[in-house]
Amino acid sequence: MSGRLRSGGVHSRTNLPTLEADLWDGSDVVTLVFLGRRSIAGIEPGRQLTARGRIAIRDDRKVIYNPYYELEAPR
């Protein structure tokens, strides 16, 4: 899925820090969940990227845990 990051932040659902970011492709949103991370360089609102991984459903929302991702060059 390729799109633009809309929001993100560090969340603690357990004792494990978790960075989450919503990726929007113009038609749908998938939340990218990076377990064990507080920040990742380049993962910030407004950034274009392509993410790959298995989509799961959590709280009726689509998520990808620890996705493989490629940042696109800033425009």
Contact map, one row per residue, 1 for C-alpha under 8 A:
111000000000000000000000100000000000000000000000011100000000000000000000000
111100000000000000000011100000000000000000000001111000000000000000000000000
111110000000000000000011110000000000000000000001110000000000000000000000000
011111000000000000000011100000000000000000001111100000000000000000000000000
001111110000000000001111000000000000000000111111100000000000000000000000000
000111110000000000001111000000000000000000001100000000000000000000000000000
000011111000000000001110000000000000000000011000000000000000000000000000000
000011111100000000111100000000000000000000011000000000000000000000000000000
000000111110000000111000000000000000000000000000000000000000000000000000000
000000011111000011110000000000000000011000000000000000000000000000000000000
000000001111100011110000000000000000000000000000000000000000000000000000000
000000000111111111000000000000000000000000000000000000000000000000000000000
000000000011111111000000000000000000000000000000000000000000000000000000000
000000000001111110000000000000000000000000000000000000000000000000000000000
000000000001111110000000000000000000000000000000000000000000000000000000000
000000000001111111000000000000000011000000000000000000000000000000000000000
000000000111111111100000000000000011110000000000000000000000000000000000000
000000000111100111110000000000001111110000000000000000000000000000000000000
000000011110000011111000000000001111111000000000000000000000000000000000000
000000011110000001111100000000111100000000000000000000000000000000000000000
000011111000000000111110000000111000000000110000000000000000000000000000000
000011110000000000011111000011110000000000000000000000000000000000000000000
011111100000000000001111100011110000000000000000000000000000000000000000000
011111000000000000000111111111000000000000000000000000000000000000000000000
111100000000000000000011111110000000000000000000000000000000000000000000000
001000000000000000000001111100000000000000000000000000000000000000000000000
000000000000000000000001111110000000000000000000000000000000000000000000000
000000000000000000000001111111000000000000000000000000000000000000000000000
000000000000000000000111101111100000000000000000000000000000010000000000000
000000000000000000000111000111110000000000000000000000000000111100000000000
000000000000000000011110000011111000000000000000000000000000111100000000000
000000000000000000011110000001111100000000000000000000000000001111100000000
000000000000000001111000000000111110000000000000000000000000001111100000000
000000000000000001110000000000011111100000000000000000000000000011100000000
000000000000000111100000000000001111100000000000000000000000000011000000000
000000000000000111100000000000000111110000000000000000000000000000000000000
000000000000000011100000000000000111111100000000000000000000000000000000000
000000000100000011100000000000000001111100000000000000000000000000000000000
000000000100000000100000000000000000111110100000000000000000000000000000000
000000000000000000000000000000000000111111100000000000000000000000000000000
000000000000000000000000000000000000001111110000000000000000000000000000000
000000000000000000000000000000000000000111110010000000000000000000000010000
000010000000000000001000000000000000001111111010000000000000000000000000000
000010110000000000001000000000000000000011111110000000000000000000000000000
000111110000000000000000000000000000000000111110000000000000000000000000000
000111000000000000000000000000000000000000011111000000000000000000000000000
000110000000000000000000000000000000000001111111100000000000000000000011010
011110000000000000000000000000000000000000000111110000000000000000000011110
011110000000000000000000000000000000000000000011111000000000000000001111000
111000000000000000000000000000000000000000000001111100000000000000001111000
110000000000000000000000000000000000000000000000111110000000000000111100000
100000000000000000000000000000000000000000000000011111000000000100111000000
000000000000000000000000000000000000000000000000001111100000000111110000000
000000000000000000000000000000000000000000000000000111110000000110100000000
000000000000000000000000000000000000000000000000000011111000011110000000000
000000000000000000000000000000000000000000000000000001111100011100000000000
000000000000000000000000000000000000000000000000000000111111111000000000000
000000000000000000000000000000000000000000000000000000011111111000000000000
000000000000000000000000000000000000000000000000000000001111100000000000000
000000000000000000000000000000000000000000000000000000001111110000000000000
000000000000000000000000000001100000000000000000000000001111111000000000000
000000000000000000000000000011100000000000000000000000111101111100000000000
000000000000000000000000000001111000000000000000000000111100111110000000000
000000000000000000000000000001111000000000000000000111110000011111100000000
000000000000000000000000000000011110000000000000000011100000001111100000000
000000000000000000000000000000011110000000000000000010000000000111110000000
000000000000000000000000000000011100000000000000001111000000000111111000000
000000000000000000000000000000000000000000000000001110000000000001111100000
000000000000000000000000000000000000000000000000111100000000000000111110000
000000000000000000000000000000000000000000000000111000000000000000011111000
000000000000000000000000000000000000000001000011110000000000000000001111100
000000000000000000000000000000000000000000000011110000000000000000000111110
000000000000000000000000000000000000000000000001000000000000000000000011111
000000000000000000000000000000000000000000000011000000000000000000000001111
000000000000000000000000000000000000000000000000000000000000000000000000111
